[in-house]
Amino acid sequence: MTTATVSVGARLHVGFQNLSLARERLYGGIGVGLDEPRVTVTAEPATDIRTDDTLVGRYARRAVDVLSVPGVAVTLEESLPRHVGLGSGTQLALAVLTATARAHGLEARVREHAPAMGRGGRSGVGVATFEEGGFVVDAGHPTNRFTTEPPAEGDWTVPPVVARHDLPKEWRFLVVVPDADPGRSGDDEDASMRAVVERADPAVADEIACVVIRKLLPAAAAVRLEAFGEAIAEIGRKNGVWYADAQGGVFRPPAGALVESLESCPVLSGVGQSSWGPVVYGVTDVDHAGEAEAAARDALVDHGLEGRVILAEPARHGARVRTDDGRT
């Protein structure tokens, strides 16, 4: 019997390149893999599905069906907070898939099987950071595939990566997880996204394209922290214009208040909201991380919020896989 353990960090989702049906490609995710917080699962072969976690059980059932194996016993060792903007669903689903495959002596073929696990239907950032970490831009999907009804489960391919860069290990991403209502997910997220897409202003996509090409990609390639931060902040705000009606503003409450507070912190740049929030992030370096953390804790207190503050290195590798026979 083989035991396989898979561990992977969260991801931040800066935004999309285009949500307008008037342009040739739709979505096109932009995001960053983090070293922490992490999701970790351990799997062993079994004759049925065994786990104490309901969501893990659903993903395990999908993994077993995709891999054509009899069953799996999965233990959730570490978990990400769910539906807050850290990619918990994708990272957990792919960790369960990979652990199940390796426990049975198989390769997971993550990108190929992600759609059957219900992941990668819009953004490919979570799949890409699971595979290799880093800062990632994906190509999105051809707009002519968009339909008024959601596609059948798994009836898509994960968008390819068009740009990826390792970010310096000296950089730190400040991640603030306020105790607030979770962001949108499932059918609610699908309905909201489709409403946003159907009325999105194409001019915003054109503005974002200029930021990506002229600012973001050069800053990532040249490892210029402040320029990188300025670019992701601008992209996040432009995405917020699309979402304003759906989430009650450019940033959803209480993320908007935290963003406003943290933008005045001199050692932080790139302050924004990840996905539907409520997670708020910013980027700094190891020498100024303590000051950034203090500013985040002060912001929570100032707005009467409880929450968690994390300083994370950018992930420079994908999921870590370990089996009890020493294979990785």
C-alpha positions as CSV (number, residue, x, y, z in Angstrom):
1,M,0.0,0.0,0.0
2,T,1.3,3.4,-1.0
3,T,0.6,6.6,1.0
4,A,0.8,9.9,-0.9
5,T,0.9,13.4,0.6
6,V,0.2,16.5,-1.5
7,S,0.7,20.0,-0.2
8,V,0.2,23.3,-2.1
9,G,-0.1,26.9,-1.3
10,A,-2.9,29.3,-1.9
11,R,-3.2,31.6,-4.9
12,L,-4.2,35.2,-5.3
13,H,-6.4,36.2,-8.3
14,V,-5.7,39.8,-9.4
15,G,-8.3,39.8,-12.1
16,F,-9.2,39.1,-15.7
17,Q,-7.9,40.6,-18.9
18,N,-11.3,40.7,-20.6
19,L,-14.9,40.2,-19.6
20,S,-16.6,41.7,-22.7
21,L,-18.2,39.6,-25.4
22,A,-17.1,42.3,-27.9
23,R,-13.5,41.0,-27.8
24,E,-12.0,37.8,-29.3
25,R,-10.9,36.1,-26.0
26,L,-12.8,36.0,-22.8
27,Y,-11.4,35.9,-19.2
28,G,-7.6,35.5,-19.2
29,G,-6.7,35.2,-15.6
30,I,-3.9,37.0,-13.8
31,G,-2.6,35.8,-10.5
32,V,0.2,34.6,-8.2
33,G,0.9,31.4,-6.3
34,L,1.8,31.7,-2.6
35,D,3.9,29.4,-0.4
36,E,1.3,29.8,2.4
37,P,-1.4,29.3,3.7
38,R,-1.5,25.7,2.4
39,V,-3.8,22.8,1.8
40,T,-2.3,19.3,2.5
41,V,-4.0,16.0,1.9
42,T,-2.8,12.4,2.4
43,A,-4.3,9.5,0.5
44,E,-4.1,5.7,0.6
45,P,-5.7,3.2,-1.8
46,A,-9.1,1.8,-0.7
47,T,-12.0,-0.1,-2.1
48,D,-14.4,2.8,-1.5
49,I,-14.4,6.6,-0.6
50,R,-13.2,7.2,3.0
51,T,-12.8,10.7,4.5
52,D,-14.1,12.8,7.3
53,D,-14.6,15.9,5.1
54,T,-17.7,16.3,2.9
55,L,-16.0,18.4,0.2
56,V,-13.0,16.2,0.2
57,G,-15.4,13.3,-0.3
58,R,-17.0,14.9,-3.4
59,Y,-13.6,15.6,-4.9
60,A,-12.4,12.0,-4.1
61,R,-15.4,10.6,-5.9
62,R,-14.6,12.6,-9.0
63,A,-10.9,11.6,-8.8
64,V,-11.7,7.9,-8.4
65,D,-14.0,8.1,-11.4
66,V,-11.5,10.0,-13.6
67,L,-8.7,7.7,-12.7
68,S,-10.7,4.5,-12.9
69,V,-9.5,3.2,-9.5
70,P,-11.7,1.4,-6.9
71,G,-11.5,3.9,-4.1
72,V,-9.3,6.1,-1.8
73,A,-9.0,7.1,1.8
74,V,-8.2,10.8,2.1
75,T,-7.2,12.7,5.2
76,L,-7.3,16.5,5.2
77,E,-4.1,17.6,7.1
78,E,-4.2,21.4,6.4
79,S,-7.0,23.4,4.8
80,L,-7.4,26.8,3.2
81,P,-10.3,29.1,4.3
82,R,-13.1,28.4,1.8
83,H,-14.5,31.0,-0.6
84,V,-12.5,34.0,0.5
85,G,-10.3,34.5,-2.6
86,L,-7.4,32.1,-2.0
87,G,-8.3,29.4,-4.5
88,S,-9.4,26.9,-1.9
89,G,-11.6,24.9,-4.3
90,T,-9.1,24.4,-7.1
91,Q,-6.2,23.7,-4.8
92,L,-8.1,21.2,-2.8
93,A,-9.6,19.4,-5.8
94,L,-6.2,19.1,-7.6
95,A,-4.5,18.0,-4.4
96,V,-7.1,15.2,-3.9
97,L,-6.7,14.2,-7.5
98,T,-2.9,14.1,-7.4
99,A,-2.8,12.3,-4.0
100,T,-5.3,9.7,-5.3
101,A,-3.4,9.1,-8.5
102,R,0.0,8.8,-6.7
103,A,-1.5,6.5,-4.0
104,H,-2.4,4.1,-6.9
105,G,0.9,4.5,-8.7
106,L,-0.5,6.7,-11.4
107,E,0.3,10.2,-12.8
108,A,-2.4,12.7,-12.1
109,R,-2.3,14.6,-15.5
110,V,-3.6,17.6,-13.6
111,R,-4.2,20.0,-16.5
112,E,-6.0,17.3,-18.5
113,H,-8.2,16.1,-15.6
114,A,-8.9,19.5,-14.0
115,P,-12.2,20.1,-16.0
116,A,-13.5,16.7,-14.8
117,M,-12.8,17.9,-11.3
118,G,-14.9,21.0,-12.0
119,R,-11.9,23.4,-12.2
120,G,-10.3,25.7,-14.7
121,G,-13.6,26.6,-16.4
122,R,-12.8,30.4,-16.4
123,S,-9.4,31.2,-15.0
124,G,-6.5,28.9,-15.4
125,V,-4.4,30.6,-12.7
126,G,-5.2,28.0,-10.0
127,V,-4.3,25.1,-12.2
128,A,-1.1,26.8,-13.4
129,T,0.1,27.7,-9.8
130,F,-0.7,24.2,-8.7
131,E,1.5,22.9,-11.5
132,E,4.5,25.3,-11.2
133,G,3.7,28.2,-8.8
134,G,4.9,31.7,-9.9
135,F,3.2,34.8,-11.3
136,V,0.9,33.6,-14.1
137,V,-1.1,35.1,-17.0
138,D,-3.4,32.8,-19.0
139,A,-4.8,33.1,-22.5
140,G,-8.5,32.9,-21.6
141,H,-11.1,31.2,-23.8
142,P,-12.3,32.0,-27.3
143,T,-15.3,34.3,-26.8
144,N,-17.4,32.4,-29.4
145,R,-17.7,29.5,-27.0
146,F,-19.6,31.6,-24.5
147,T,-23.3,30.6,-24.2
148,T,-26.2,31.9,-22.2
149,E,-26.2,28.6,-20.2
150,P,-23.2,27.3,-18.3
151,P,-21.3,24.6,-20.2
152,A,-21.8,21.0,-19.2
153,E,-19.7,19.9,-16.2
154,G,-16.1,19.4,-17.5
155,D,-16.9,20.5,-21.0
156,W,-13.9,22.8,-21.3
157,T,-10.2,22.8,-21.5
158,V,-8.0,24.8,-19.0
159,P,-6.7,27.9,-20.7
160,P,-3.0,27.8,-21.6
161,V,-0.4,29.9,-19.8
162,V,0.9,32.7,-21.9
163,A,3.3,34.2,-19.4
164,R,4.9,32.9,-16.2
165,H,7.7,34.4,-14.0
166,D,9.2,33.4,-10.7
167,L,9.0,36.3,-8.3
168,P,12.0,37.0,-6.0
169,K,12.0,35.1,-2.7
170,E,12.7,38.4,-1.0
171,W,9.2,39.6,-2.0
172,R,6.4,39.2,0.5
173,F,2.7,39.2,-0.2
174,L,0.6,40.6,2.6
175,V,-2.6,38.7,2.8
176,V,-5.5,39.9,5.1
177,V,-8.3,37.5,5.7
178,P,-11.1,39.4,7.5
179,D,-13.8,37.5,9.4
180,A,-16.5,38.4,6.9
181,D,-19.1,36.7,4.7
182,P,-17.4,34.5,2.1
183,G,-17.1,35.5,-1.5
184,R,-19.3,34.0,-4.2
185,S,-19.0,30.4,-5.3
186,G,-20.9,27.7,-7.2
187,D,-24.1,28.6,-8.9
188,D,-24.2,32.0,-7.3
189,E,-20.8,32.8,-8.7
190,D,-21.7,31.5,-12.2
191,A,-24.9,33.6,-12.3
192,S,-23.0,36.7,-11.2
193,M,-20.2,36.2,-13.7
194,R,-22.5,35.7,-16.6
195,A,-24.4,38.9,-15.7
196,V,-21.1,40.8,-15.5
197,V,-19.9,39.4,-18.9
198,E,-23.2,40.2,-20.7
199,R,-22.9,43.9,-19.8
200,A,-19.1,44.4,-19.5
201,D,-17.6,47.5,-21.2
202,P,-15.0,46.4,-23.8
203,A,-13.1,49.7,-23.3
204,V,-12.0,48.5,-19.9
205,A,-10.5,45.4,-21.5
206,D,-8.5,47.6,-23.9
207,E,-7.2,49.6,-21.0
208,I,-6.2,46.4,-19.1
209,A,-4.4,45.1,-22.2
210,C,-2.2,48.2,-22.2
211,V,-1.4,47.8,-18.5
212,V,-0.5,44.1,-19.0
213,I,1.7,44.6,-22.0
214,R,3.3,48.0,-21.1
215,K,3.6,47.7,-17.3
216,L,2.9,44.4,-15.7
217,L,4.9,41.9,-17.8
218,P,7.9,44.2,-18.1
219,A,7.9,44.7,-14.3
220,A,7.6,41.0,-13.6
221,A,10.4,40.2,-16.1
222,A,12.7,42.9,-14.6
223,V,11.6,42.0,-11.0
224,R,10.7,45.6,-10.2
225,L,8.5,45.4,-7.1
226,E,6.9,48.8,-7.1
227,A,6.2,48.8,-10.8
228,F,4.7,45.3,-10.5
229,G,2.5,46.4,-7.5
230,E,1.3,49.5,-9.3
231,A,0.3,47.4,-12.3
232,I,-1.6,44.8,-10.4
233,A,-3.4,47.5,-8.4
234,E,-4.5,49.2,-11.6
235,I,-5.7,45.9,-13.1
236,G,-7.6,45.1,-9.9
237,R,-9.4,48.5,-9.9
238,K,-10.3,48.2,-13.6
239,N,-11.8,44.7,-12.9
240,G,-13.7,46.3,-10.1
241,V,-15.5,48.6,-12.5
242,W,-17.0,45.5,-14.2
243,Y,-18.0,44.0,-10.9
244,A,-19.3,47.2,-9.2
245,D,-23.0,46.4,-9.6
246,A,-22.6,42.8,-8.6
247,Q,-20.5,43.4,-5.5
248,G,-21.6,46.8,-4.3
249,G,-18.6,48.8,-5.5
250,V,-15.1,48.5,-7.0
251,F,-14.3,46.4,-4.0
252,R,-16.8,44.5,-2.0
253,P,-17.4,45.3,1.7
254,P,-15.4,45.1,3.9
255,A,-12.5,44.7,1.4
256,G,-13.0,48.2,0.1
257,A,-12.4,49.7,3.5
258,L,-9.2,47.7,4.1
259,V,-7.9,48.5,0.6
260,E,-8.4,52.2,1.3
261,S,-6.5,51.9,4.6
262,L,-3.6,49.9,3.2
263,E,-3.1,52.1,0.2
264,S,-1.7,54.7,2.6
265,C,1.0,52.4,3.9
266,P,4.2,53.6,2.4
267,V,5.9,50.1,2.3
268,L,3.0,48.4,0.4
269,S,2.1,48.5,-3.3
270,G,-0.3,46.5,-5.4
271,V,-3.1,46.6,-2.8
272,G,-6.3,44.9,-4.1
273,Q,-9.0,42.3,-3.6
274,S,-8.5,38.7,-4.6
275,S,-11.3,37.3,-6.7
276,W,-14.7,37.9,-5.0
277,G,-12.9,38.6,-1.7
278,P,-13.0,39.3,1.2
279,V,-9.2,38.7,1.1
280,V,-7.2,41.8,0.5
281,Y,-3.5,41.7,-0.5
282,G,-0.5,43.9,-1.1
283,V,3.2,43.3,-2.0
284,T,6.3,44.4,-0.1
285,D,9.7,43.0,0.6
286,V,11.2,41.1,3.5
287,D,12.8,44.2,5.0
288,H,9.5,46.0,5.3
289,A,7.3,43.0,6.0
290,G,6.9,43.8,9.7
291,E,5.7,47.4,9.0
292,A,3.2,46.1,6.4
293,E,1.9,43.5,8.9
294,A,1.4,46.1,11.6
295,A,-0.5,48.3,9.1
296,A,-2.8,45.5,8.3
297,R,-3.5,44.7,11.9
298,D,-4.2,48.4,12.6
299,A,-6.6,48.5,9.6
300,L,-8.6,45.5,10.9
301,V,-8.9,47.2,14.3
302,D,-9.8,50.6,12.8
303,H,-12.7,49.0,10.9
304,G,-13.8,46.9,13.8
305,L,-12.9,43.6,12.2
306,E,-11.3,40.4,13.4
307,G,-9.1,38.5,11.0
308,R,-5.9,36.8,10.0
309,V,-2.8,38.5,8.6
310,I,-0.3,36.4,6.6
311,L,3.0,37.3,5.1
312,A,3.7,34.8,2.3
313,E,6.6,34.3,-0.1
314,P,5.6,33.9,-3.7
315,A,5.6,30.2,-4.6
316,R,8.5,29.3,-6.9
317,H,7.3,25.7,-7.5
318,G,4.1,23.8,-7.7
319,A,2.5,21.3,-5.4
320,R,4.9,19.2,-3.3
321,V,4.2,15.4,-3.6
322,R,5.7,12.8,-1.3
323,T,5.0,9.1,-1.1
324,D,6.1,6.7,1.6
325,D,8.4,4.9,-0.8
326,G,10.5,8.1,-1.1
327,R,9.2,9.1,-4.5
328,T,8.4,12.8,-5.2
